[in-house]
Amino acid sequence: MKIILTQEVTGLGQPGDVIEVKDGYGRNYLLPRGVAIRWTRGGEKTVESIKRARASRSVRDQEHADQIKGRLEAAPVDVKVKAGSTGRLFGAVTTTEIAGALATVAGEEVDRRAIALGNPIKTLGPHSVSVRLHDDVSATVALNVIPA
């Protein structure tokens, strides 16, 4: 089955890639979750729009990614969240909140989908997250989760 990815799928590809997968995997897993659409001749326009959107969000080149990595790893990033008196959070720290804090430090927008959390962050204090800035550049960022 030929499909067009609409989101990144680890091991398969990036948004906008046209790939061939087994029928059952595409029909039962990728299509129902909305991470892919069926390939059609008219779908080529969709591929172009997905690739344009991806290019506008992505970092220009590896040198630019290295500059952003240096700014992110230079100092811990503070993320302010609502917390109880015992230090337990109301919910968990989301990638959107982390992306907002990283954008203030980096001076540029950081895509929330590029942030990899090992486990959900549900406590105050220091944590670390990985941010994939470019295909070859990843930054490990120190976060300080503080009460708002």
Phi and psi in degrees as GROMACS dihedral restraints (atoms count N, CA, C in turn):
[ dihedral_restraints ]
;  ai    aj    ak    al  type     phi  dphi    fc
    3     4     5     6     1   -97.1    20    10
    4     5     6     7     1   127.4    20    10
    6     7     8     9     1  -133.0    20    10
    7     8     9    10     1   164.1    20    10
    9    10    11    12     1  -115.6    20    10
   10    11    12    13     1   122.8    20    10
   12    13    14    15     1   -75.5    20    10
   13    14    15    16     1   135.2    20    10
   15    16    17    18     1  -104.6    20    10
   16    17    18    19     1   -14.9    20    10
   18    19    20    21     1  -138.6    20    10
   19    20    21    22     1   164.4    20    10
   21    22    23    24     1   -70.7    20    10
   22    23    24    25     1   134.2    20    10
   24    25    26    27     1  -124.4    20    10
   25    26    27    28     1   118.8    20    10
   27    28    29    30     1   -59.8    20    10
   28    29    30    31     1   128.4    20    10
   30    31    32    33     1    89.5    20    10
   31    32    33    34     1   -13.6    20    10
   33    34    35    36     1  -109.6    20    10
   34    35    36    37     1   -53.7    20    10
   36    37    38    39     1   164.8    20    10
   37    38    39    40     1  -172.3    20    10
   39    40    41    42     1  -100.7    20    10
   40    41    42    43     1   166.1    20    10
   42    43    44    45     1   -58.7    20    10
   43    44    45    46     1   135.9    20    10
   45    46    47    48     1    95.8    20    10
   46    47    48    49     1    -9.3    20    10
   48    49    50    51     1   -76.5    20    10
   49    50    51    52     1   138.4    20    10
   51    52    53    54     1  -100.3    20    10
   52    53    54    55     1   117.7    20    10
   54    55    56    57     1  -130.8    20    10
   55    56    57    58     1   163.5    20    10
   57    58    59    60     1  -107.9    20    10
   58    59    60    61     1   123.9    20    10
   60    61    62    63     1  -128.6    20    10
   61    62    63    64     1   166.3    20    10
   63    64    65    66     1   -66.2    20    10
   64    65    66    67     1   147.8    20    10
   66    67    68    69     1   -56.3    20    10
   67    68    69    70     1   -46.4    20    10
   69    70    71    72     1   -64.9    20    10
   70    71    72    73     1   -40.3    20    10
   72    73    74    75     1   -63.9    20    10
   73    74    75    76     1   -43.4    20    10
   75    76    77    78     1   -68.4    20    10
   76    77    78    79     1   -48.1    20    10
   78    79    80    81     1   -71.6    20    10
   79    80    81    82     1   -37.3    20    10
   81    82    83    84     1   -97.3    20    10
   82    83    84    85     1   -19.7    20    10
   84    85    86    87     1  -120.1    20    10
   85    86    87    88     1   -57.1    20    10
   87    88    89    90     1   -71.5    20    10
   88    89    90    91     1   -48.4    20    10
   90    91    92    93     1   -66.4    20    10
   91    92    93    94     1   -46.0    20    10
   93    94    95    96     1   -63.8    20    10
   94    95    96    97     1   -29.8    20    10
   96    97    98    99     1   -82.8    20    10
   97    98    99   100     1    -7.9    20    10
   99   100   101   102     1    78.3    20    10
  100   101   102   103     1    16.3    20    10
  102   103   104   105     1   -90.0    20    10
  103   104   105   106     1    -4.4    20    10
  105   106   107   108     1  -152.1    20    10
  106   107   108   109     1   158.4    20    10
  108   109   110   111     1  -128.7    20    10
  109   110   111   112     1   157.1    20    10
  111   112   113   114     1   -66.0    20    10
  112   113   114   115     1   144.2    20    10
  114   115   116   117     1   -80.6    20    10
  115   116   117   118     1   131.3    20    10
  117   118   119   120     1  -137.2    20    10
  118   119   120   121     1   167.8    20    10
  120   121   122   123     1   -63.4    20    10
  121   122   123   124     1   -36.6    20    10
  123   124   125   126     1   -71.6    20    10
  124   125   126   127     1   -17.6    20    10
  126   127   128   129     1   -71.3    20    10
  127   128   129   130     1   -12.2    20    10
  129   130   131   132     1   -61.8    20    10
  130   131   132   133     1   -32.7    20    10
  132   133   134   135     1   -64.7    20    10
  133   134   135   136     1   -38.8    20    10
  135   136   137   138     1   -63.1    20    10
  136   137   138   139     1   -40.8    20    10
  138   139   140   141     1   -59.6    20    10
  139   140   141   142     1   -45.5    20    10
  141   142   143   144     1   -63.8    20    10
  142   143   144   145     1   -41.6    20    10
  144   145   146   147     1   -68.1    20    10
  145   146   147   148     1   -37.0    20    10
  147   148   149   150     1   -65.4    20    10
  148   149   150   151     1   -42.8    20    10
  150   151   152   153     1   -67.5    20    10
  151   152   153   154     1   -36.2    20    10
  153   154   155   156     1   -64.3    20    10
  154   155   156   157     1   -44.0    20    10
  156   157   158   159     1   -64.3    20    10
  157   158   159   160     1   -39.9    20    10
  159   160   161   162     1   -65.4    20    10
  160   161   162   163     1   -39.6    20    10
  162   163   164   165     1   -66.6    20    10
  163   164   165   166     1   -35.8    20    10
  165   166   167   168     1   -70.5    20    10
  166   167   168   169     1   -29.4    20    10
  168   169   170   171     1   -84.8    20    10
  169   170   171   172     1   -24.5    20    10
  171   172   173   174     1   -79.8    20    10
  172   173   174   175     1   164.6    20    10
  174   175   176   177     1   -77.0    20    10
  175   176   177   178     1   143.8    20    10
  177   178   179   180     1   -58.5    20    10
  178   179   180   181     1   -54.8    20    10
  180   181   182   183     1  -153.5    20    10
  181   182   183   184     1  -178.2    20    10
  183   184   185   186     1   -67.4    20    10
  184   185   186   187     1   -35.8    20    10
  186   187   188   189     1   -63.1    20    10
  187   188   189   190     1   -42.6    20    10
  189   190   191   192     1   -63.3    20    10
  190   191   192   193     1   -40.6    20    10
  192   193   194   195     1   -64.3    20    10
  193   194   195   196     1   -38.4    20    10
  195   196   197   198     1   -64.4    20    10
  196   197   198   199     1   -37.1    20    10
  198   199   200   201     1   -64.1    20    10
  199   200   201   202     1   -46.0    20    10
  201   202   203   204     1   -64.0    20    10
  202   203   204   205     1   -40.5    20    10
  204   205   206   207     1   -59.6    20    10
  205   206   207   208     1   -43.0    20    10
  207   208   209   210     1   -61.3    20    10
  208   209   210   211     1   -41.1    20    10
  210   211   212   213     1   -68.2    20    10
  211   212   213   214     1   -37.2    20    10
  213   214   215   216     1   -72.8    20    10
  214   215   216   217     1   -37.0    20    10
  216   217   218   219     1   -86.8    20    10
  217   218   219   220     1    -5.5    20    10
  219   220   221   222     1   -65.1    20    10
  220   221   222   223     1   -42.4    20    10
  222   223   224   225     1  -146.4    20    10
  223   224   225   226     1   157.0    20    10
  225   226   227   228     1   -62.5    20    10
  226   227   228   229     1   146.9    20    10
  228   229   230   231     1  -102.4    20    10
  229   230   231   232     1   128.3    20    10
  231   232   233   234     1   -88.9    20    10
  232   233   234   235     1   129.6    20    10
  234   235   236   237     1  -117.9    20    10
  235   236   237   238     1   118.3    20    10
  237   238   239   240     1   -93.8    20    10
  238   239   240   241     1   128.0    20    10
  240   241   242   243     1  -138.9    20    10
  241   242   243   244     1   162.7    20    10
  243   244   245   246     1   -76.1    20    10
  244   245   246   247     1   133.7    20    10
  246   247   248   249     1  -143.0    20    10
  247   248   249   250     1   155.8    20    10
  249   250   251   252     1   -82.2    20    10
  250   251   252   253     1   178.4    20    10
  252   253   254   255     1   -68.5    20    10
  253   254   255   256     1   -22.7    20    10
  255   256   257   258     1   -87.4    20    10
  256   257   258   259     1    -2.6    20    10
  258   259   260   261     1    92.4    20    10
  259   260   261   262     1     4.4    20    10
  261   262   263   264     1   -87.8    20    10
  262   263   264   265     1   136.9    20    10
  264   265   266   267     1   -81.5    20    10
  265   266   267   268     1   155.5    20    10
  267   268   269   270     1   -87.2    20    10
  268   269   270   271     1    89.7    20    10
  270   271   272   273     1    97.7    20    10
  271   272   273   274     1  -146.8    20    10
  273   274   275   276     1  -134.9    20    10
  274   275   276   277     1   161.1    20    10
  276   277   278   279     1   -74.9    20    10
  277   278   279   280     1   126.7    20    10
  279   280   281   282     1   -94.2    20    10
  280   281   282   283     1   162.5    20    10
  282   283   284   285     1   -66.3    20    10
  283   284   285   286     1   -26.9    20    10
  285   286   287   288     1   -66.3    20    10
  286   287   288   289     1   -42.7    20    10
  288   289   290   291     1   -64.6    20    10
  289   290   291   292     1   -41.1    20    10
  291   292   293   294     1   -65.8    20    10
  292   293   294   295     1   -42.0    20    10
  294   295   296   297     1   -62.4    20    10
  295   296   297   298     1   -37.9    20    10
  297   298   299   300     1   -64.0    20    10
  298   299   300   301     1   -42.6    20    10
  300   301   302   303     1   -67.5    20    10
  301   302   303   304     1   -38.5    20    10
  303   304   305   306     1   -67.7    20    10
  304   305   306   307     1   -34.6    20    10
  306   307   308   309     1   -64.8    20    10
  307   308   309   310     1   -35.5    20    10
  309   310   311   312     1   -69.3    20    10
  310   311   312   313     1   -35.2    20    10
  312   313   314   315     1   -76.9    20    10
  313   314   315   316     1   -45.0    20    10
  315   316   317   318     1   -77.5    20    10
  316   317   318   319     1   -23.5    20    10
  318   319   320   321     1    80.7    20    10
  319   320   321   322     1     3.7    20    10
  321   322   323   324     1  -140.5    20    10
  322   323   324   325     1   159.6    20    10
  324   325   326   327     1   -68.9    20    10
  325   326   327   328     1   133.6    20    10
  327   328   329   330     1  -112.7    20    10
  328   329   330   331     1   127.1    20    10
  330   331   332   333     1   -68.7    20    10
  331   332   333   334     1   127.7    20    10
  333   334   335   336     1   -65.5    20    10
  334   335   336   337     1   -24.7    20    10
  336   337   338   339     1   -75.0    20    10
  337   338   339   340     1   -12.3    20    10
  339   340   341   342     1   -88.1    20    10
  340   341   342   343     1    -4.4    20    10
  342   343   344   345     1   -92.4    20    10
  343   344   345   346     1   126.7    20    10
  345   346   347   348     1  -111.8    20    10
  346   347   348   349     1   116.3    20    10
  348   349   350   351     1   -98.4    20    10
  349   350   351   352     1   130.3    20    10
  351   352   353   354     1   -67.5    20    10
  352   353   354   355     1   -57.5    20    10
  354   355   356   357     1  -129.0    20    10
  355   356   357   358     1   156.4    20    10
  357   358   359   360     1   -58.9    20    10
  358   359   360   361     1   139.4    20    10
  360   361   362   363     1   -90.9    20    10
  361   362   363   364     1   113.1    20    10
  363   364   365   366     1  -126.7    20    10
  364   365   366   367     1    11.0    20    10
  366   367   368   369     1  -133.9    20    10
  367   368   369   370     1   158.4    20    10
  369   370   371   372     1   -75.8    20    10
  370   371   372   373     1   160.2    20    10
  372   373   374   375     1   115.1    20    10
  373   374   375   376     1  -169.9    20    10
  375   376   377   378     1   -78.3    20    10
  376   377   378   379     1   139.8    20    10
  378   379   380   381     1  -144.0    20    10
  379   380   381   382     1   165.0    20    10
  381   382   383   384     1  -131.0    20    10
  382   383   384   385     1   143.7    20    10
  384   385   386   387     1  -131.7    20    10
  385   386   387   388     1   157.8    20    10
  387   388   389   390     1  -107.3    20    10
  388   389   390   391     1   135.7    20    10
  390   391   392   393     1  -123.5    20    10
  391   392   393   394     1   120.5    20    10
  393   394   395   396     1   -90.2    20    10
  394   395   396   397     1   106.6    20    10
  396   397   398   399     1   -88.0    20    10
  397   398   399   400     1   -32.5    20    10
  399   400   401   402     1  -149.8    20    10
  400   401   402   403     1   169.1    20    10
  402   403   404   405     1   -56.7    20    10
  403   404   405   406     1   -34.9    20    10
  405   406   407   408     1  -106.7    20    10
  406   407   408   409     1    -1.7    20    10
  408   409   410   411     1  -124.5    20    10
  409   410   411   412     1   121.1    20    10
  411   412   413   414     1  -126.2    20    10
  412   413   414   415     1   142.9    20    10
  414   415   416   417     1  -117.2    20    10
  415   416   417   418     1   138.1    20    10
  417   418   419   420     1  -101.4    20    10
  418   419   420   421     1   115.2    20    10
  420   421   422   423     1  -105.9    20    10
  421   422   423   424     1   133.3    20    10
  423   424   425   426     1   -87.3    20    10
  424   425   426   427     1   123.7    20    10
  426   427   428   429     1  -108.4    20    10
  427   428   429   430     1   140.3    20    10
  429   430   431   432     1  -112.7    20    10
  430   431   432   433     1   111.6    20    10
  432   433   434   435     1   -87.8    20    10
  433   434   435   436     1   116.6    20    10
  435   436   437   438     1  -122.8    20    10
  436   437   438   439     1   153.9    20    10
  438   439   440   441     1   -72.4    20    10
  439   440   441   442     1   145.1    20    10
